[in-house]
Amino acid sequence: MVRAIPASNLFLEYLQEKFNLQRTYNDQFFTEWSTNLPELSNLEKQTLDRVKSNYLHLTESRPMIESLVQMVVLSPLLDLAGFYQPPFKVEAEVPVQISIEDEDEVVQGRIDVLMLRNQLWLLAIESKRGGLSLEPAMPQALAYMLANPATEKPAFGFITNGSNFIFLKLSKQGTPQYAYSYEFTLRRGNEDFYNVLSILKRLGQLILQ
């Protein structure tokens, strides 16, 4: 009897034990989030300021549910990053399943937004989940990235609850390894939010290479 494990219930310890996933502390492993970032235009910055204003206004009365996070914050970011234009394609609510060798267990879940080319995986979570911390969503995102059928190139992940943002990188060559950026927030200042878009645009450039 195969036991299905929801990806949303995972802990990093499980991924380490079952998939030999290891966090790397090599500073050179994940430089894509901090180097060679493209400059933003004044129009892009003004649009991000508007997105930030919208988000802060809507959260004055209640936490942002997942669908509003996608609508108010994630969708404008993807548009500005060019991911709605060719050659990119977007899929949503994509089912994912990872089988564990020699064991009757599978990890199952649905990716909120999946950028194709098997290299960029995006996850939006409710702002009330885990408070302002995105760490509870990391195992879920990494599990989805482990399901990536391509192994010759690294996969990138992006987690947001609307106000906070983390980027991840996973390599499946040899022992699976991952690293993540520091946590950005639109509540700290405009530059943090601008950097989020710059990083998304940079990852888009790398995917097309």
Number of C-alpha atoms within 10 A of each C-alpha: 5 9 10 15 15 14 23 17 12 19 16 17 13 12 17 15 10 13 17 13 22 17 14 15 12 9 8 8 15 20 14 19 21 13 10 11 17 14 12 14 9 9 9 16 16 12 15 21 16 12 19 19 12 13 19 16 11 13 14 9 8 10 17 23 17 19 13 20 21 23 12 17 20 21 16 16 23 18 11 17 21 15 19 14 11 7 10 14 12 13 11 12 11 11 11 18 19 19 16 12 10 6 10 11 16 18 21 20 21 18 22 18 19 21 20 15 16 18 23 22 24 21 22 25 22 20 23 14 16 13 11 15 16 20 14 17 22 22 20 26 23 24 24 25 28 22 15 21 10 16 16 9 13 19 24 26 23 20 23 27 30 28 20 20 21 21 24 24 23 27 21 19 12 7 11 17 19 22 20 21 16 12 16 20 21 23 12 11 10 14 12 17 23 19 20 24 23 22 20 25 22 19 20 18 12 11 18 9 5
